[in-house]
């Protein structure tokens, strides 16, 4: 059990690094591996930047919740997934309904 937790923590560190980079540099992360297709830098809409940031924050919040609940009892995993889905829906509504963010 302890070894599974240690391996999970070791494997989640690069994931968090990637998600932090995606949050702080959404244009660069959107162009990752696709820069060769354009002659000059494309302009991204504010909506796609907002969506990219929302997706990275959701993954940063959701992945530890899901991974931690997997090591608990089965009913904890179901409850954690329901709470995560609820937070995801509320967050998506707030992010996409407001235009001033």
MMTF fields as JSON, N, C-alpha, C and O atoms, coordinates in Angstrom:
{
  "mmtfVersion": "1.0.0",
  "mmtfProducer": "UNKNOWN",
  "numBonds": 403,
  "numAtoms": 404,
  "numGroups": 101,
  "numChains": 1,
  "numModels": 1,
  "chainsPerModel": [1],
  "groupsPerChain": [101],
  "chainIdList": ["A"],
  "bondAtomList": [4, 2, 8, 6, 12, 10, 16, 14, 20, 18, 24, 22, 28, 26, 32, 30, 36, 34, 40, 38, 44, 42, 48, 46, 52, 50, 56, 54, 60, 58, 64, 62, 68, 66, 72, 70, 76, 74, 80, 78, 84, 82, 88, 86, 92, 90, 96, 94, 100, 98, 104, 102, 108, 106, 112, 110, 116, 114, 120, 118, 124, 122, 128, 126, 132, 130, 136, 134, 140, 138, 144, 142, 148, 146, 152, 150, 156, 154, 160, 158, 164, 162, 168, 166, 172, 170, 176, 174, 180, 178, 184, 182, 188, 186, 192, 190, 196, 194, 200, 198, 204, 202, 208, 206, 212, 210, 216, 214, 220, 218, 224, 222, 228, 226, 232, 230, 236, 234, 240, 238, 244, 242, 248, 246, 252, 250, 256, 254, 260, 258, 264, 262, 268, 266, 272, 270, 276, 274, 280, 278, 284, 282, 288, 286, 292, 290, 296, 294, 300, 298, 304, 302, 308, 306, 312, 310, 316, 314, 320, 318, 324, 322, 328, 326, 332, 330, 336, 334, 340, 338, 344, 342, 348, 346, 352, 350, 356, 354, 360, 358, 364, 362, 368, 366, 372, 370, 376, 374, 380, 378, 384, 382, 388, 386, 392, 390, 396, 394, 400, 398],
  "bondOrderList": [1, 1, 1, 1, 1, 1, 1, 1, 1, 1, 1, 1, 1, 1, 1, 1, 1, 1, 1, 1, 1, 1, 1, 1, 1, 1, 1, 1, 1, 1, 1, 1, 1, 1, 1, 1, 1, 1, 1, 1, 1, 1, 1, 1, 1, 1, 1, 1, 1, 1, 1, 1, 1, 1, 1, 1, 1, 1, 1, 1, 1, 1, 1, 1, 1, 1, 1, 1, 1, 1, 1, 1, 1, 1, 1, 1, 1, 1, 1, 1, 1, 1, 1, 1, 1, 1, 1, 1, 1, 1, 1, 1, 1, 1, 1, 1, 1, 1, 1, 1],
  "groupList": [{"groupName": "UNK", "atomNameList": ["N", "CA", "C", "O"], "elementList": ["N", "C", "C", "O"], "formalChargeList": [0, 0, 0, 0], "bondAtomList": [1, 0, 2, 1, 3, 2], "bondOrderList": [1, 1, 2], "singleLetterCode": "X", "chemCompType": "L-PEPTIDE LINKING"}],
  "groupTypeList": [0, 0, 0, 0, 0, 0, 0, 0, 0, 0, 0, 0, 0, 0, 0, 0, 0, 0, 0, 0, 0, 0, 0, 0, 0, 0, 0, 0, 0, 0, 0, 0, 0, 0, 0, 0, 0, 0, 0, 0, 0, 0, 0, 0, 0, 0, 0, 0, 0, 0, 0, 0, 0, 0, 0, 0, 0, 0, 0, 0, 0, 0, 0, 0, 0, 0, 0, 0, 0, 0, 0, 0, 0, 0, 0, 0, 0, 0, 0, 0, 0, 0, 0, 0, 0, 0, 0, 0, 0, 0, 0, 0, 0, 0, 0, 0, 0, 0, 0, 0, 0],
  "groupIdList": [1, 2, 3, 4, 5, 6, 7, 8, 9, 10, 11, 12, 13, 14, 15, 16, 17, 18, 19, 20, 21, 22, 23, 24, 25, 26, 27, 28, 29, 30, 31, 32, 33, 34, 35, 36, 37, 38, 39, 40, 41, 42, 43, 44, 45, 46, 47, 48, 49, 50, 51, 52, 53, 54, 55, 56, 57, 58, 59, 60, 61, 62, 63, 64, 65, 66, 67, 68, 69, 70, 71, 72, 73, 74, 75, 76, 77, 78, 79, 80, 81, 82, 83, 84, 85, 86, 87, 88, 89, 90, 91, 92, 93, 94, 95, 96, 97, 98, 99, 100, 101],
  "secStructList": [7, 2, 2, 2, 2, 2, 2, 2, 2, 2, 2, 2, 2, 2, 2, 2, 2, 2, 2, 2, 2, 2, 2, 2, 7, 2, 2, 2, 2, 2, 2, 6, 6, 6, 4, 4, 4, 7, 1, 1, 7, 7, 7, 7, 7, 2, 2, 2, 2, 2, 2, 2, 2, 2, 2, 2, 2, 2, 2, 2, 2, 2, 2, 2, 2, 2, 2, 2, 2, 2, 6, 1, 7, 2, 2, 2, 2, 2, 2, 2, 2, 2, 2, 2, 2, 2, 2, 2, 2, 2, 2, 2, 2, 2, 2, 2, 2, 7, 1, 7, 7],
  "xCoordList": [0.817, 0.0, 0.864, 0.589, 1.89, 2.752, 3.532, 3.734, 3.96, 4.717, 3.841, 4.334, 2.555, 1.647, 1.478, 1.425, 1.394, 1.254, 2.52, 2.445, 3.673, 4.943, 5.091, 5.503, 4.758, 4.843, 3.856, 4.18, 2.668, 1.672, 2.169, 2.02, 2.755, 3.274, 4.411, 4.494, 5.277, 6.394, 5.886, 6.432, 4.864, 4.34, 3.473, 3.304, 2.924, 2.057, 2.858, 2.327, 4.104, 4.92, 5.112, 4.912, 5.486, 5.572, 4.223, 4.154, 3.164, 1.829, 1.51, 0.988, 1.815, 1.583, 2.456, 2.006, 3.695, 4.55, 3.952, 3.943, 3.45, 2.82, 1.562, 1.327, 0.752, -0.489, -0.205, -0.92, 0.815, 1.191, 1.686, 1.352, 2.482, 2.946, 1.767, 1.736, 0.803, -0.386, -1.193, -1.747, -1.268, -2.035, -1.339, -1.988, -0.041, 0.669, 1.062, 1.245, 1.197, 1.549, 0.596, 1.018, -0.689, -1.641, -1.363, -1.625, -0.833, -0.539, 0.564, 0.471, 1.606, 2.707, 2.258, 2.673, 1.418, 0.966, 0.021, -0.002, -0.755, -1.61, -0.791, -1.197, 0.345, 1.192, 2.216, 2.966, 2.264, 3.254, 3.11, 2.087, 4.127, 4.136, 3.439, 3.422, 2.863, 2.14, 2.724, 2.2, 3.776, 4.34, 4.834, 4.828, 5.253, 5.776, 4.69, 5.009, 3.423, 2.346, 2.028, 1.301, 2.557, 2.212, 3.451, 4.546, 3.268, 4.368, 4.615, 5.759, 3.553, 3.682, 2.791, 2.027, 2.902, 2.156, 0.656, 0.249, -0.169, -1.616, -2.174, -1.599, -3.293, -3.983, -5.055, -5.899, -5.013, -6.005, -7.087, -6.807, -8.307, -9.417, -9.343, -8.769, -9.919, -9.941, -10.693, -10.394, -11.654, -12.407, -11.539, -11.654, -10.678, -9.825, -8.761, -8.38, -8.286, -7.344, -8.037, -7.474, -9.251, -10.025, -10.313, -10.227, -10.655, -10.928, -9.674, -9.746, -8.543, -7.296, -6.937, -6.532, -7.085, -6.81, -7.786, -7.395, -9.05, -10.052, -9.745, -9.859, -9.361, -9.047, -7.836, -7.811, -6.831, -5.648, -5.952, -5.474, -6.737, -7.097, -7.975, -7.808, -8.899, -9.753, -8.934, -9.186, -7.963, -7.109, -6.227, -5.968, -5.758, -4.929, -5.736, -5.199, -7.006, -7.839, -8.369, -8.415, -8.767, -9.428, -8.524, -8.913, -7.329, -6.467, -6.057, -6.073, -5.692, -5.385, -6.609, -6.502, -7.775, -8.988, -9.286, -9.569, -9.222, -9.506, -8.43, -8.748, -7.167, -6.1, -6.126, -5.898, -6.401, -6.465, -7.664, -7.583, -8.768, -9.952, -9.815, -10.503, -8.94, -8.735, -8.078, -8.244, -7.338, -6.691, -7.599, -7.238, -8.784, -9.733, -10.76, -10.554, -11.868, -12.953, -13.674, -13.606, -14.352, -15.03, -16.085, -16.238, -16.815, -17.837, -17.215, -17.839, -16.004, -15.326, -14.987, -15.056, -14.625, -14.303, -15.541, -15.437, -16.687, -17.92, -18.32, -18.729, -18.208, -18.544, -17.586, -18.007, -16.302, -15.318, -15.576, -15.439, -15.946, -16.254, -17.495, -17.538, -18.498, -19.696, -19.386, -19.861, -18.597, -18.223, -17.384, -17.577, -16.458, -15.633, -16.49, -16.265, -17.462, -18.347, -19.168, -19.359, -19.651, -20.418, -19.56, -19.998, -18.356, -17.447, -17.074, -16.956, -16.889, -16.57, -17.703, -17.453, -18.932, -20.082, -20.247, -20.475, -20.14, -20.261, -19.113, -19.338, -17.915, -16.764, -16.887, -16.547, -17.373, -17.561, -18.609, -18.451, -19.667, -20.698, -20.138, -20.391, -19.386, -18.826, -17.819, -17.829, -16.974, -15.937, -16.536, -16.13, -17.485, -17.985, -19.142, -19.414, -19.826, -20.941, -20.438, -21.031, -19.376, -18.837, -17.86, -16.992, -17.986, -17.1, -15.982, -15.076, -16.026, -15.045, -13.833, -12.947, -13.773, -12.637, -11.439, -10.382],
  "yCoordList": [-1.192, 0.0, 1.259, 2.201, 1.277, 2.452, 2.627, 3.752, 1.541, 1.64, 2.169, 2.901, 1.812, 2.337, 3.848, 4.565, 4.322, 5.761, 6.494, 7.565, 5.935, 6.573, 6.644, 7.672, 5.565, 5.562, 6.561, 7.249, 6.647, 7.608, 9.031, 9.844, 9.346, 10.696, 11.006, 12.115, 10.045, 10.255, 10.487, 11.325, 9.771, 9.923, 11.169, 11.641, 11.705, 12.88, 14.186, 15.216, 14.165, 15.385, 15.937, 17.138, 15.148, 15.722, 16.182, 17.151, 15.499, 15.919, 17.304, 18.15, 17.54, 18.858, 19.922, 21.048, 19.575, 20.532, 20.923, 22.1, 19.934, 20.224, 21.059, 21.985, 20.751, 21.502, 22.933, 23.854, 23.132, 24.498, 25.291, 26.465, 24.65, 25.317, 25.665, 26.746, 24.767, 25.026, 26.183, 26.974, 26.297, 27.392, 28.736, 29.72, 28.787, 30.065, 30.469, 31.659, 29.537, 29.827, 29.093, 28.169, 29.483, 28.718, 28.802, 27.846, 29.937, 30.046, 29.08, 28.42, 29.001, 28.083, 26.622, 25.805, 26.305, 24.922, 24.553, 23.4, 25.512, 25.228, 25.031, 24.282, 25.69, 25.592, 24.462, 24.236, 23.754, 22.705, 21.616, 20.934, 21.459, 20.458, 20.873, 20.108, 22.067, 22.533, 23.823, 24.365, 24.302, 25.58, 25.548, 26.578, 24.403, 24.279, 24.499, 24.764, 24.396, 24.511, 25.961, 26.199, 26.925, 28.329, 29.132, 28.865, 30.125, 31.012, 32.062, 32.443, 32.529, 33.489, 33.022, 32.066, 33.706, 33.307, 33.526, 34.623, 32.509, 32.694, 33.44, 33.41, 34.099, 34.78, 33.855, 33.351, 33.639, 32.793, 33.66, 34.741, 33.199, 33.944, 33.857, 32.913, 34.835, 34.773, 33.546, 33.045, 33.073, 31.891, 30.646, 29.849, 30.461, 29.269, 29.367, 28.354, 30.568, 30.757, 30.449, 29.77, 30.947, 30.698, 29.215, 28.682, 28.535, 27.098, 26.309, 25.36, 26.686, 25.982, 26.132, 25.166, 27.338, 27.543, 26.765, 26.183, 26.756, 26.01, 24.51, 23.847, 23.985, 22.562, 22.199, 21.137, 23.072, 22.756, 22.845, 22.018, 23.833, 23.933, 22.754, 22.2, 22.372, 21.227, 19.956, 19.159, 19.762, 18.583, 18.648, 17.621, 19.858, 19.983, 19.692, 19.147, 20.046, 19.795, 18.368, 17.71, 17.893, 16.597, 15.4, 14.382, 15.489, 14.31, 13.858, 12.654, 14.75, 14.241, 13.691, 12.742, 14.294, 13.8, 12.381, 11.503, 12.164, 10.836, 9.837, 8.718, 10.23, 9.302, 8.97, 7.822, 9.957, 9.691, 8.824, 7.972, 9.037, 8.238, 6.802, 5.91, 6.565, 5.198, 4.319, 3.099, 4.936, 4.16, 3.944, 3.221, 4.565, 4.41, 3.336, 2.475, 3.404, 2.45, 2.731, 3.85, 1.748, 1.945, 3.043, 3.756, 3.205, 4.243, 5.644, 6.606, 5.761, 7.061, 7.472, 8.655, 6.521, 6.815, 7.344, 8.311, 6.737, 7.194, 8.574, 9.408, 8.827, 10.151, 11.196, 12.296, 10.869, 11.82, 12.146, 13.299, 11.153, 11.406, 12.281, 13.145, 12.065, 12.906, 14.344, 15.278, 14.527, 15.883, 16.553, 17.733, 15.811, 16.365, 16.767, 17.827, 15.944, 16.28, 17.526, 18.372, 17.647, 18.826, 20.086, 21.111, 20.015, 21.169, 21.515, 22.692, 20.508, 20.734, 21.47, 22.412, 21.057, 21.7, 23.13, 24.026, 23.365, 24.724, 25.591, 26.739, 25.075, 25.833, 26.155, 27.257, 25.198, 25.451, 26.523, 27.374, 26.493, 27.517, 28.897, 29.862, 28.989, 30.276, 30.775, 31.953, 29.906, 30.299, 30.728, 31.744, 29.97, 30.237, 31.218, 31.801, 31.415, 32.366, 33.8, 34.731, 33.974, 35.32, 35.663, 34.856, 36.83, 37.257, 38.183, 38.492, 38.631, 39.602, 38.972, 39.692, 37.667, 37.0, 36.989, 36.478],
  "zCoordList": [0.0, 0.0, 0.0, -0.743, 0.818, 0.89, -0.41, -0.868, -0.991, -2.238, -3.378, -4.236, -3.402, -4.418, -4.278, -5.277, -3.059, -2.821, -3.237, -3.839, -2.924, -3.297, -4.813, -5.35, -5.498, -6.964, -7.56, -8.528, -6.995, -7.476, -7.315, -8.228, -6.176, -5.949, -6.908, -7.436, -7.133, -8.062, -9.479, -10.197, -9.888, -11.236, -11.415, -12.539, -10.335, -10.464, -10.488, -10.904, -10.058, -10.059, -11.473, -11.653, -12.493, -13.844, -14.386, -15.143, -14.005, -14.424, -13.877, -14.602, -12.621, -12.032, -12.692, -12.901, -13.02, -13.726, -15.063, -15.425, -15.803, -17.087, -16.913, -17.689, -15.913, -15.697, -15.244, -15.639, -14.432, -14.045, -15.246, -15.402, -16.092, -17.311, -18.209, -18.798, -18.319, -19.134, -18.573, -19.336, -17.252, -16.653, -16.851, -17.207, -16.627, -16.692, -18.112, -18.369, -19.026, -20.423, -21.358, -22.054, -21.393, -22.207, -23.702, -24.432, -24.169, -25.606, -26.013, -27.047, -25.195, -25.498, -25.438, -26.26, -24.47, -24.364, -25.505, -25.935, -25.999, -27.147, -28.422, -29.311, -28.514, -29.701, -29.604, -30.554, -28.485, -28.281, -29.343, -29.406, -30.165, -31.21, -32.487, -33.451, -32.521, -33.705, -34.276, -35.249, -33.691, -34.114, -35.561, -36.236, -36.036, -37.401, -38.455, -39.615, -38.077, -39.052, -39.428, -40.393, -38.686, -38.9, -39.265, -38.77, -40.141, -40.507, -39.433, -39.188, -38.794, -37.695, -36.548, -36.684, -35.429, -34.241, -34.45, -34.829, -34.212, -34.336, -33.122, -32.034, -33.336, -32.242, -31.689, -32.43, -30.393, -29.741, -29.135, -28.616, -29.198, -28.614, -27.093, -26.551, -26.409, -24.944, -24.422, -23.338, -25.187, -24.741, -24.702, -23.771, -25.681, -25.676, -24.584, -23.996, -24.313, -23.201, -21.88, -21.021, -21.722, -20.502, -20.35, -19.244, -21.447, -21.392, -21.027, -20.245, -21.578, -21.276, -19.804, -19.157, -19.28, -17.855, -16.983, -15.972, -17.374, -16.614, -16.62, -15.589, -17.767, -17.86, -17.011, -16.39, -16.98, -16.177, -14.679, -13.903, -14.27, -12.851, -12.446, -11.359, -13.306, -13.008, -12.855, -11.952, -13.724, -13.617, -12.372, -11.743, -12.008, -10.806, -9.546, -8.582, -9.542, -8.372, -8.383, -7.344, -9.55, -9.636, -9.539, -8.965, -10.083, -10.081, -8.679, -8.422, -7.761, -6.416, -5.689, -4.913, -5.943, -5.294, -5.75, -4.935, -7.047, -7.586, -7.164, -6.761, -7.252, -6.877, -5.386, -5.006, -4.543, -3.102, -2.754, -1.868, -3.445, -3.129, -3.629, -3.131, -4.604, -5.075, -4.014, -4.023, -3.106, -2.052, -0.857, 0.071, -0.865, 0.233, -0.071, -0.927, 0.649, 0.461, -0.861, -1.368, -1.419, -2.713, -2.686, -3.678, -1.592, -1.546, -1.521, -1.97, -1.006, -1.002, -2.428, -2.759, -3.272, -4.663, -5.398, -6.153, -5.192, -5.827, -5.362, -6.171, -4.08, -3.543, -4.082, -4.441, -4.144, -4.654, -6.121, -6.529, -6.912, -8.315, -8.47, -9.346, -7.631, -7.703, -7.315, -7.962, -6.271, -5.849, -6.929, -7.222, -7.519, -8.583, -9.782, -10.367, -10.157, -11.273, -10.962, -11.835, -9.74, -9.343, -9.402, -9.925, -8.875, -8.904, -10.343, -10.685, -11.184, -12.594, -13.299, -14.05, -13.07, -13.721, -13.239, -14.052, -11.947, -11.41, -11.923, -12.308, -11.935, -12.437, -13.911, -14.34, -14.69, -16.122, -16.344, -17.219, -15.57, -15.707, -15.377, -16.099, -14.299, -13.889, -14.927, -15.283, -15.401, -16.36, -17.7, -18.264, -18.201, -19.538, -19.577, -20.627, -18.469, -18.454, -18.29, -18.833, -17.565, -17.346, -18.448, -18.781, -19.01, -20.087, -19.615, -20.39, -18.363, -17.879, -17.207, -16.747, -17.142, -16.468, -17.389, -17.019]
}
